[in-house]
Amino acid sequence: MDRDVLMTQMMERFQELYNQALDAVERAPDGQWIAASEGAFRDVFHPLMRETYEAAIQGRIDAHSTATAATFSPSQPGARGPARASAQGNARRGRIDPRG
């Protein structure tokens, strides 16, 4: 996991969202600063919490030595099997049918 890259990406995202939240404070009418802006902060930062956690976990997955070896596509030739369904049926030919 490249911590510096993740930090840079998330700091940029934080700054973008914090500006949105600060706009809500600036737009709030006198006497309603909290009531008119608290929800905006919650709406902005709750998804950011999810995004940062997902990015950290994905970074860890991407950096893991077996991450690419453990993934495969059933439609890719050579990725643990034939590429076409018709080719898969050919692998069954020659087997003994247990039903007789």
C-alpha positions as CSV (number, residue, x, y, z in Angstrom):
1,M,0.0,0.0,0.0
2,D,1.5,3.4,-1.0
3,R,0.5,5.5,2.0
4,D,1.8,8.7,0.5
5,V,-0.4,8.3,-2.6
6,L,-3.5,7.5,-0.6
7,M,-2.8,10.5,1.7
8,T,-2.5,12.8,-1.3
9,Q,-5.6,11.5,-2.9
10,M,-7.7,11.7,0.3
11,M,-6.4,15.1,1.2
12,E,-7.4,16.5,-2.1
13,R,-10.9,14.9,-1.7
14,F,-11.1,16.3,1.9
15,Q,-10.3,19.8,0.7
16,E,-12.9,19.6,-2.0
17,L,-15.6,18.4,0.4
18,Y,-14.5,20.8,3.2
19,N,-15.0,23.7,0.8
20,Q,-18.5,22.5,0.1
21,A,-19.2,22.3,3.8
22,L,-17.8,25.8,4.4
23,D,-20.0,27.1,1.7
24,A,-23.0,25.9,3.7
25,V,-21.8,27.8,6.8
26,E,-21.3,30.9,4.8
27,R,-24.8,30.6,3.3
28,A,-26.4,30.0,6.7
29,P,-28.6,32.9,7.8
30,D,-27.8,34.8,11.0
31,G,-29.2,33.0,14.1
32,Q,-29.2,29.7,12.2
33,W,-25.6,29.0,11.6
34,I,-25.6,25.6,13.3
35,A,-29.1,24.5,12.3
36,A,-28.5,25.5,8.6
37,S,-25.0,24.0,8.2
38,E,-24.6,21.0,10.5
39,G,-26.5,18.7,8.1
40,A,-24.2,19.8,5.3
41,F,-21.1,18.8,7.2
42,R,-22.7,15.4,8.1
43,D,-23.8,14.9,4.5
44,V,-20.3,15.7,3.2
45,F,-18.2,13.9,5.7
46,H,-20.1,10.6,6.2
47,P,-19.5,9.5,2.6
48,L,-15.9,10.7,2.9
49,M,-15.3,8.4,5.8
50,R,-16.6,5.5,3.7
51,E,-14.5,6.6,0.7
52,T,-11.3,6.8,2.8
53,Y,-11.8,3.4,4.3
54,E,-12.5,1.8,1.0
55,A,-9.4,3.4,-0.5
56,A,-7.3,2.1,2.3
57,I,-8.6,-1.4,2.0
58,Q,-8.2,-1.3,-1.8
59,G,-4.7,0.0,-1.4
60,R,-3.9,-2.9,0.9
61,I,-5.5,-5.4,-1.6
62,D,-3.6,-4.0,-4.5
63,A,-0.3,-4.1,-2.6
64,H,-0.7,-7.7,-1.5
65,S,1.7,-10.1,-3.3
66,T,-1.0,-12.6,-4.1
67,A,-3.7,-10.1,-5.2
68,T,-3.1,-10.6,-8.9
69,A,-2.4,-14.4,-8.6
70,A,-5.7,-14.9,-6.8
71,T,-7.9,-13.2,-9.4
72,F,-8.9,-14.7,-12.7
73,S,-11.5,-14.2,-15.3
74,P,-13.4,-17.2,-16.6
75,S,-13.6,-15.6,-20.0
76,Q,-9.8,-15.1,-20.4
77,P,-7.9,-17.9,-22.2
78,G,-5.3,-19.5,-20.0
79,A,-6.7,-18.0,-16.8
80,R,-7.5,-21.4,-15.2
81,G,-9.5,-22.9,-18.0
82,P,-10.7,-22.6,-21.5
83,A,-12.2,-19.3,-22.8
84,R,-15.4,-20.6,-24.3
85,A,-18.3,-22.6,-22.9
86,S,-18.1,-25.0,-25.9
87,A,-14.5,-25.7,-25.0
88,Q,-15.6,-26.5,-21.5
89,G,-17.9,-29.1,-22.8
90,N,-15.1,-30.8,-24.7
91,A,-13.3,-31.4,-21.4
92,R,-16.2,-33.6,-20.3
93,R,-16.0,-35.8,-23.3
94,G,-14.3,-39.1,-22.6
95,R,-15.6,-39.2,-19.0
96,I,-17.5,-42.2,-17.9
97,D,-21.2,-41.4,-17.3
98,P,-21.9,-42.7,-13.8
99,R,-25.6,-43.2,-14.7
100,G,-24.7,-46.1,-17.0
